[in-house]
Amino acid sequence: MPESSAARPIITLGTAFATIAYDLAQSIDLAACERILAVDPPAPVGPRRREAPYFEYHPAPLRISQPRPELALGRYRTGPDADVVLYDFGAVSVTYRIPLAGPLDGLVRLSDDLYDNPALRSDSRQCVEGLRLRLQGAMNKPVIQDVVEDYVVYQVAAFDRPVVPADLCAAESALLVQILRAETQPPSRDQVADATEARISFGSNDLAVIDWNSALFFGVEVEELRAVIEFANVQLLELRYLDRLLDDTLERAYVVVSRPRWNQRAIMSLYGADLRHVARLQVDSTILFERVTNALKLLGEQYVSRTYRVVSRRFDLDEWNASITRKLATVDHLYQTLSGWASTLRVEALEWIIVLLIGLEIVLSLVRD
């Protein structure tokens, strides 16, 4: 049975990490960003590329700290700075730290406040816009897209008394689901089962419960878990953006294919902007997909690898990958079709030119005679 509020353990040490990810550019030269940030204040903590030993990025993302105003979230407040991570494939992730202390059920209100919080969205976008202006010389096509992905990791490092995380999760599963899914009303049994299904534990004193909107971690060492979730959240952002980009490409290609073949506009499109646009988006999409899916490799540590698999399943990354792979194949097929039509039109145009030249030569010879 769930404990009463008075009997529940009190959080004495904890942190909520609220992460918001944006697509900032087509690509980012991280080495150039390091050079700019090294001589361009304000950056109280210099850029760094060091990663956990079980992570192998190609290349390693650039991490910096940016001073931000402290934002009120009910009885909680964000810290005086934000952690910013730049990825070479154009994504940027902004993370706010929120110190936690007090009743465990106080996190229900906090999770509700954090869900699509307009103040965090506005401040994070201002932070990213400032970076875009400072680093635009190191970026290719720097434009902040309107696709956004956010995620919250709640870390509880200590309670006011000894607590076994697995026992707490069993006794307070409904409360934990309210925190994970920003629900103010008690959840159903099915919802509890679904939200708490993905649990990972390395030892008896730690436990991670991972859901699609947030994760709860009971323990001290949370950096590797956060790094895995942070990257998976960025992957989801880029896959969503890429999926939308491919939908637009397919729509434009279908419009061209649907035109009557000998329509003047269709002929001009096959020779001109439409065909080039489809080809350019095809190349850009393929490069972005390869960069996003191959940017990180996990080395050796089974706990970290398992965590990534669980997070990927929660985010449906395999389904997104399969959908984008199919759309890339469709775009390639349409481009080959359009390119074949263009080649056919060129050959036929050349044949008509040859026929006209022969006719003109005959006419001129008759006139001379």
Contacts in CASP RR format, 6 or more apart in sequence:
PFRMAT RR
TARGET T0000
AUTHOR 0000-0000-0000
METHOD contacts of the structure
MODEL  1
MPESSAARPIITLGTAFATIAYDLAQSIDLAACERILAVDPPAPVGPRRR
EAPYFEYHPAPLRISQPRPELALGRYRTGPDADVVLYDFGAVSVTYRIPL
AGPLDGLVRLSDDLYDNPALRSDSRQCVEGLRLRLQGAMNKPVIQDVVED
YVVYQVAAFDRPVVPADLCAAESALLVQILRAETQPPSRDQVADATEARI
SFGSNDLAVIDWNSALFFGVEVEELRAVIEFANVQLLELRYLDRLLDDTL
ERAYVVVSRPRWNQRAIMSLYGADLRHVARLQVDSTILFERVTNALKLLG
EQYVSRTYRVVSRRFDLDEWNASITRKLATVDHLYQTLSGWASTLRVEAL
EWIIVLLIGLEIVLSLVRD
1 171 0 8 1.000
2 171 0 8 1.000
2 172 0 8 1.000
2 174 0 8 1.000
2 175 0 8 1.000
3 171 0 8 1.000
3 172 0 8 1.000
5 103 0 8 1.000
5 105 0 8 1.000
8 103 0 8 1.000
8 104 0 8 1.000
8 105 0 8 1.000
8 172 0 8 1.000
9 104 0 8 1.000
9 159 0 8 1.000
9 160 0 8 1.000
9 161 0 8 1.000
9 163 0 8 1.000
9 168 0 8 1.000
10 102 0 8 1.000
10 103 0 8 1.000
10 104 0 8 1.000
10 159 0 8 1.000
10 160 0 8 1.000
11 100 0 8 1.000
11 101 0 8 1.000
11 102 0 8 1.000
11 103 0 8 1.000
11 104 0 8 1.000
11 107 0 8 1.000
11 156 0 8 1.000
11 158 0 8 1.000
11 159 0 8 1.000
11 160 0 8 1.000
12 101 0 8 1.000
12 102 0 8 1.000
12 158 0 8 1.000
12 159 0 8 1.000
12 160 0 8 1.000
13 100 0 8 1.000
13 101 0 8 1.000
13 156 0 8 1.000
13 157 0 8 1.000
13 158 0 8 1.000
14 99 0 8 1.000
14 100 0 8 1.000
14 101 0 8 1.000
14 154 0 8 1.000
14 155 0 8 1.000
14 156 0 8 1.000
14 157 0 8 1.000
14 158 0 8 1.000
15 97 0 8 1.000
15 98 0 8 1.000
15 99 0 8 1.000
15 100 0 8 1.000
15 155 0 8 1.000
15 157 0 8 1.000
16 76 0 8 1.000
16 97 0 8 1.000
16 98 0 8 1.000
16 100 0 8 1.000
16 107 0 8 1.000
16 110 0 8 1.000
16 114 0 8 1.000
16 152 0 8 1.000
16 153 0 8 1.000
16 154 0 8 1.000
16 155 0 8 1.000
17 95 0 8 1.000
17 96 0 8 1.000
17 97 0 8 1.000
17 98 0 8 1.000
17 152 0 8 1.000
17 153 0 8 1.000
17 154 0 8 1.000
17 155 0 8 1.000
17 226 0 8 1.000
18 78 0 8 1.000
18 95 0 8 1.000
18 96 0 8 1.000
18 98 0 8 1.000
18 114 0 8 1.000
18 117 0 8 1.000
18 120 0 8 1.000
18 150 0 8 1.000
18 151 0 8 1.000
18 152 0 8 1.000
19 93 0 8 1.000
19 94 0 8 1.000
19 95 0 8 1.000
19 96 0 8 1.000
19 150 0 8 1.000
19 151 0 8 1.000
19 152 0 8 1.000
19 153 0 8 1.000
19 229 0 8 1.000
19 230 0 8 1.000
19 233 0 8 1.000
20 93 0 8 1.000
20 94 0 8 1.000
20 95 0 8 1.000
20 120 0 8 1.000
20 121 0 8 1.000
20 124 0 8 1.000
20 148 0 8 1.000
20 149 0 8 1.000
20 150 0 8 1.000
21 91 0 8 1.000
21 92 0 8 1.000
21 93 0 8 1.000
21 94 0 8 1.000
21 148 0 8 1.000
21 149 0 8 1.000
21 150 0 8 1.000
21 233 0 8 1.000
21 234 0 8 1.000
21 237 0 8 1.000
22 91 0 8 1.000
22 92 0 8 1.000
22 93 0 8 1.000
22 94 0 8 1.000
22 124 0 8 1.000
22 125 0 8 1.000
22 128 0 8 1.000
22 144 0 8 1.000
22 145 0 8 1.000
22 147 0 8 1.000
22 148 0 8 1.000
22 237 0 8 1.000
23 90 0 8 1.000
23 91 0 8 1.000
23 144 0 8 1.000
23 145 0 8 1.000
23 147 0 8 1.000
23 237 0 8 1.000
23 238 0 8 1.000
23 241 0 8 1.000
24 86 0 8 1.000
24 90 0 8 1.000
24 91 0 8 1.000
24 92 0 8 1.000
24 128 0 8 1.000
24 131 0 8 1.000
24 132 0 8 1.000
24 139 0 8 1.000
24 142 0 8 1.000
24 143 0 8 1.000
24 144 0 8 1.000
25 90 0 8 1.000
25 132 0 8 1.000
25 139 0 8 1.000
25 140 0 8 1.000
25 141 0 8 1.000
25 142 0 8 1.000
25 143 0 8 1.000
26 90 0 8 1.000
26 139 0 8 1.000
26 140 0 8 1.000
26 141 0 8 1.000
26 284 0 8 1.000
26 288 0 8 1.000
27 88 0 8 1.000
27 89 0 8 1.000
27 90 0 8 1.000
27 139 0 8 1.000
27 140 0 8 1.000
27 291 0 8 1.000
28 86 0 8 1.000
28 87 0 8 1.000
28 88 0 8 1.000
28 89 0 8 1.000
28 90 0 8 1.000
28 135 0 8 1.000
28 138 0 8 1.000
28 139 0 8 1.000
28 140 0 8 1.000
29 88 0 8 1.000
29 138 0 8 1.000
29 139 0 8 1.000
29 140 0 8 1.000
30 49 0 8 1.000
30 59 0 8 1.000
30 60 0 8 1.000
30 61 0 8 1.000
30 62 0 8 1.000
30 86 0 8 1.000
30 88 0 8 1.000
30 138 0 8 1.000
32 135 0 8 1.000
32 137 0 8 1.000
32 138 0 8 1.000
33 47 0 8 1.000
33 62 0 8 1.000
33 86 0 8 1.000
33 135 0 8 1.000
33 138 0 8 1.000
34 47 0 8 1.000
34 49 0 8 1.000
34 62 0 8 1.000
36 134 0 8 1.000
36 135 0 8 1.000
36 137 0 8 1.000
36 138 0 8 1.000
37 43 0 8 1.000
37 46 0 8 1.000
37 47 0 8 1.000
37 64 0 8 1.000
37 134 0 8 1.000
37 135 0 8 1.000
38 46 0 8 1.000
38 47 0 8 1.000
40 134 0 8 1.000
42 66 0 8 1.000
42 67 0 8 1.000
43 64 0 8 1.000
43 65 0 8 1.000
43 66 0 8 1.000
44 65 0 8 1.000
44 67 0 8 1.000
44 81 0 8 1.000
45 64 0 8 1.000
45 65 0 8 1.000
45 81 0 8 1.000
46 64 0 8 1.000
46 65 0 8 1.000
47 62 0 8 1.000
47 63 0 8 1.000
47 64 0 8 1.000
48 62 0 8 1.000
48 63 0 8 1.000
48 64 0 8 1.000
49 59 0 8 1.000
49 60 0 8 1.000
49 61 0 8 1.000
49 62 0 8 1.000
49 63 0 8 1.000
50 60 0 8 1.000
51 57 0 8 1.000
51 60 0 8 1.000
51 227 0 8 1.000
52 223 0 8 1.000
52 224 0 8 1.000
52 227 0 8 1.000
52 304 0 8 1.000
53 299 0 8 1.000
54 224 0 8 1.000
54 298 0 8 1.000
54 299 0 8 1.000
54 300 0 8 1.000
54 301 0 8 1.000
54 304 0 8 1.000
55 227 0 8 1.000
55 296 0 8 1.000
55 297 0 8 1.000
55 298 0 8 1.000
55 299 0 8 1.000
55 304 0 8 1.000
56 296 0 8 1.000
56 297 0 8 1.000
56 298 0 8 1.000
56 299 0 8 1.000
57 295 0 8 1.000
57 296 0 8 1.000
58 294 0 8 1.000
58 295 0 8 1.000
58 296 0 8 1.000
58 297 0 8 1.000
59 88 0 8 1.000
61 85 0 8 1.000
61 86 0 8 1.000
61 87 0 8 1.000
61 88 0 8 1.000
62 85 0 8 1.000
62 86 0 8 1.000
63 83 0 8 1.000
63 84 0 8 1.000
63 85 0 8 1.000
63 86 0 8 1.000
64 83 0 8 1.000
64 84 0 8 1.000
64 86 0 8 1.000
65 81 0 8 1.000
65 82 0 8 1.000
65 83 0 8 1.000
65 84 0 8 1.000
66 81 0 8 1.000
66 82 0 8 1.000
66 84 0 8 1.000
66 94 0 8 1.000
66 127 0 8 1.000
66 131 0 8 1.000
67 80 0 8 1.000
67 81 0 8 1.000
68 78 0 8 1.000
68 79 0 8 1.000
68 80 0 8 1.000
68 81 0 8 1.000
68 82 0 8 1.000
68 96 0 8 1.000
68 123 0 8 1.000
68 127 0 8 1.000
69 123 0 8 1.000
70 77 0 8 1.000
70 78 0 8 1.000
70 79 0 8 1.000
70 80 0 8 1.000
71 77 0 8 1.000
71 78 0 8 1.000
71 96 0 8 1.000
71 119 0 8 1.000
71 120 0 8 1.000
71 123 0 8 1.000
73 98 0 8 1.000
73 110 0 8 1.000
73 113 0 8 1.000
73 114 0 8 1.000
73 117 0 8 1.000
74 109 0 8 1.000
74 110 0 8 1.000
74 113 0 8 1.000
75 106 0 8 1.000
75 109 0 8 1.000
76 98 0 8 1.000
76 99 0 8 1.000
76 100 0 8 1.000
76 110 0 8 1.000
76 113 0 8 1.000
77 98 0 8 1.000
77 99 0 8 1.000
78 96 0 8 1.000
78 97 0 8 1.000
78 98 0 8 1.000
78 120 0 8 1.000
79 96 0 8 1.000
79 97 0 8 1.000
79 98 0 8 1.000
79 99 0 8 1.000
82 94 0 8 1.000
82 95 0 8 1.000
82 96 0 8 1.000
82 97 0 8 1.000
82 124 0 8 1.000
82 127 0 8 1.000
83 94 0 8 1.000
83 95 0 8 1.000
83 97 0 8 1.000
84 92 0 8 1.000
84 93 0 8 1.000
84 94 0 8 1.000
84 95 0 8 1.000
84 127 0 8 1.000
84 131 0 8 1.000
85 92 0 8 1.000
85 93 0 8 1.000
85 95 0 8 1.000
85 230 0 8 1.000
85 234 0 8 1.000
86 92 0 8 1.000
86 131 0 8 1.000
86 135 0 8 1.000
87 93 0 8 1.000
87 234 0 8 1.000
87 295 0 8 1.000
88 291 0 8 1.000
88 295 0 8 1.000
89 238 0 8 1.000
89 288 0 8 1.000
89 291 0 8 1.000
89 292 0 8 1.000
89 295 0 8 1.000
90 139 0 8 1.000
90 238 0 8 1.000
91 234 0 8 1.000
91 237 0 8 1.000
91 238 0 8 1.000
92 128 0 8 1.000
92 131 0 8 1.000
93 230 0 8 1.000
93 233 0 8 1.000
93 234 0 8 1.000
94 124 0 8 1.000
94 127 0 8 1.000
94 128 0 8 1.000
95 230 0 8 1.000
96 120 0 8 1.000
96 124 0 8 1.000
98 110 0 8 1.000
100 107 0 8 1.000
100 110 0 8 1.000
100 154 0 8 1.000
100 155 0 8 1.000
100 156 0 8 1.000
104 156 0 8 1.000
104 172 0 8 1.000
104 175 0 8 1.000
105 175 0 8 1.000
107 154 0 8 1.000
107 179 0 8 1.000
108 175 0 8 1.000
108 178 0 8 1.000
108 179 0 8 1.000
108 183 0 8 1.000
108 184 0 8 1.000
111 152 0 8 1.000
111 154 0 8 1.000
111 178 0 8 1.000
111 179 0 8 1.000
111 180 0 8 1.000
111 181 0 8 1.000
111 182 0 8 1.000
111 214 0 8 1.000
112 182 0 8 1.000
112 184 0 8 1.000
114 120 0 8 1.000
114 152 0 8 1.000
114 182 0 8 1.000
115 182 0 8 1.000
115 213 0 8 1.000
116 150 0 8 1.000
120 150 0 8 1.000
121 148 0 8 1.000
121 150 0 8 1.000
125 144 0 8 1.000
128 144 0 8 1.000
129 144 0 8 1.000
132 139 0 8 1.000
132 142 0 8 1.000
132 144 0 8 1.000
135 142 0 8 1.000
136 142 0 8 1.000
145 241 0 8 1.000
147 237 0 8 1.000
147 240 0 8 1.000
147 241 0 8 1.000
147 244 0 8 1.000
148 237 0 8 1.000
149 233 0 8 1.000
149 234 0 8 1.000
149 236 0 8 1.000
149 237 0 8 1.000
149 240 0 8 1.000
150 233 0 8 1.000
151 213 0 8 1.000
151 214 0 8 1.000
151 215 0 8 1.000
151 229 0 8 1.000
151 230 0 8 1.000
151 233 0 8 1.000
152 213 0 8 1.000
152 214 0 8 1.000
152 215 0 8 1.000
153 214 0 8 1.000
153 215 0 8 1.000
153 217 0 8 1.000
153 222 0 8 1.000
153 225 0 8 1.000
153 226 0 8 1.000
153 229 0 8 1.000
154 179 0 8 1.000
154 214 0 8 1.000
154 215 0 8 1.000
154 216 0 8 1.000
154 217 0 8 1.000
155 217 0 8 1.000
155 219 0 8 1.000
155 222 0 8 1.000
156 216 0 8 1.000
156 217 0 8 1.000
156 218 0 8 1.000
156 219 0 8 1.000
157 219 0 8 1.000
157 220 0 8 1.000
163 218 0 8 1.000
164 204 0 8 1.000
164 205 0 8 1.000
165 201 0 8 1.000
165 205 0 8 1.000
165 206 0 8 1.000
165 207 0 8 1.000
165 218 0 8 1.000
165 219 0 8 1.000
166 201 0 8 1.000
166 204 0 8 1.000
166 207 0 8 1.000
168 218 0 8 1.000
169 176 0 8 1.000
169 196 0 8 1.000
169 199 0 8 1.000
169 207 0 8 1.000
169 209 0 8 1.000
173 192 0 8 1.000
173 196 0 8 1.000
174 186 0 8 1.000
174 187 0 8 1.000
174 192 0 8 1.000
176 195 0 8 1.000
176 196 0 8 1.000
176 209 0 8 1.000
176 216 0 8 1.000
177 183 0 8 1.000
177 187 0 8 1.000
177 191 0 8 1.000
177 192 0 8 1.000
177 195 0 8 1.000
177 196 0 8 1.000
178 184 0 8 1.000
178 185 0 8 1.000
178 186 0 8 1.000
178 187 0 8 1.000
179 214 0 8 1.000
179 216 0 8 1.000
180 195 0 8 1.000
180 196 0 8 1.000
180 209 0 8 1.000
180 211 0 8 1.000
180 213 0 8 1.000
180 214 0 8 1.000
180 215 0 8 1.000
180 216 0 8 1.000
181 187 0 8 1.000
181 191 0 8 1.000
181 195 0 8 1.000
181 211 0 8 1.000
181 213 0 8 1.000
181 214 0 8 1.000
182 213 0 8 1.000
182 214 0 8 1.000
183 191 0 8 1.000
187 195 0 8 1.000
195 209 0 8 1.000
195 211 0 8 1.000
196 209 0 8 1.000
198 209 0 8 1.000
198 210 0 8 1.000
198 211 0 8 1.000
198 310 0 8 1.000
198 313 0 8 1.000
198 314 0 8 1.000
199 207 0 8 1.000
199 208 0 8 1.000
199 209 0 8 1.000
199 210 0 8 1.000
200 207 0 8 1.000
200 208 0 8 1.000
200 210 0 8 1.000
200 303 0 8 1.000
200 306 0 8 1.000
200 307 0 8 1.000
200 310 0 8 1.000
201 207 0 8 1.000
201 208 0 8 1.000
202 303 0 8 1.000
205 218 0 8 1.000
205 219 0 8 1.000
206 217 0 8 1.000
206 218 0 8 1.000
206 219 0 8 1.000
206 220 0 8 1.000
206 221 0 8 1.000
207 217 0 8 1.000
207 218 0 8 1.000
207 219 0 8 1.000
208 215 0 8 1.000
208 216 0 8 1.000
208 217 0 8 1.000
208 218 0 8 1.000
208 225 0 8 1.000
208 307 0 8 1.000
209 215 0 8 1.000
209 216 0 8 1.000
209 217 0 8 1.000
210 229 0 8 1.000
210 307 0 8 1.000
210 310 0 8 1.000
210 311 0 8 1.000
210 314 0 8 1.000
211 314 0 8 1.000
212 314 0 8 1.000
212 315 0 8 1.000
215 225 0 8 1.000
215 229 0 8 1.000
217 225 0 8 1.000
224 301 0 8 1.000
224 303 0 8 1.000
224 304 0 8 1.000
224 307 0 8 1.000
225 307 0 8 1.000
228 304 0 8 1.000
228 307 0 8 1.000
228 308 0 8 1.000
228 311 0 8 1.000
229 311 0 8 1.000
231 295 0 8 1.000
231 296 0 8 1.000
232 308 0 8 1.000
232 311 0 8 1.000
232 312 0 8 1.000
232 315 0 8 1.000
232 317 0 8 1.000
233 315 0 8 1.000
235 292 0 8 1.000
235 293 0 8 1.000
235 315 0 8 1.000
235 317 0 8 1.000
236 315 0 8 1.000
236 317 0 8 1.000
236 320 0 8 1.000
238 288 0 8 1.000
238 292 0 8 1.000
239 292 0 8 1.000
239 317 0 8 1.000
239 320 0 8 1.000
239 321 0 8 1.000
239 324 0 8 1.000
240 320 0 8 1.000
242 285 0 8 1.000
242 288 0 8 1.000
242 289 0 8 1.000
242 292 0 8 1.000
242 324 0 8 1.000
243 320 0 8 1.000
243 323 0 8 1.000
243 324 0 8 1.000
243 327 0 8 1.000
245 281 0 8 1.000
245 284 0 8 1.000
245 285 0 8 1.000
246 281 0 8 1.000
246 285 0 8 1.000
246 324 0 8 1.000
246 327 0 8 1.000
246 328 0 8 1.000
246 331 0 8 1.000
247 327 0 8 1.000
248 281 0 8 1.000
249 278 0 8 1.000
249 281 0 8 1.000
249 282 0 8 1.000
249 285 0 8 1.000
249 331 0 8 1.000
250 327 0 8 1.000
250 330 0 8 1.000
250 331 0 8 1.000
250 334 0 8 1.000
252 274 0 8 1.000
252 277 0 8 1.000
252 278 0 8 1.000
253 274 0 8 1.000
253 278 0 8 1.000
253 331 0 8 1.000
253 334 0 8 1.000
253 335 0 8 1.000
253 338 0 8 1.000
254 334 0 8 1.000
256 266 0 8 1.000
256 269 0 8 1.000
256 270 0 8 1.000
256 274 0 8 1.000
256 275 0 8 1.000
256 278 0 8 1.000
256 338 0 8 1.000
257 334 0 8 1.000
257 337 0 8 1.000
257 338 0 8 1.000
259 265 0 8 1.000
259 266 0 8 1.000
259 269 0 8 1.000
260 266 0 8 1.000
261 341 0 8 1.000
267 345 0 8 1.000
269 275 0 8 1.000
270 338 0 8 1.000
270 341 0 8 1.000
270 342 0 8 1.000
270 345 0 8 1.000
271 342 0 8 1.000
271 345 0 8 1.000
274 338 0 8 1.000
275 335 0 8 1.000
275 338 0 8 1.000
275 339 0 8 1.000
275 342 0 8 1.000
278 331 0 8 1.000
278 334 0 8 1.000
278 335 0 8 1.000
278 338 0 8 1.000
279 335 0 8 1.000
281 331 0 8 1.000
282 328 0 8 1.000
282 331 0 8 1.000
282 332 0 8 1.000
282 335 0 8 1.000
285 324 0 8 1.000
285 328 0 8 1.000
285 331 0 8 1.000
286 328 0 8 1.000
289 324 0 8 1.000
289 325 0 8 1.000
289 328 0 8 1.000
293 321 0 8 1.000
298 304 0 8 1.000
298 305 0 8 1.000
298 308 0 8 1.000
312 318 0 8 1.000
END
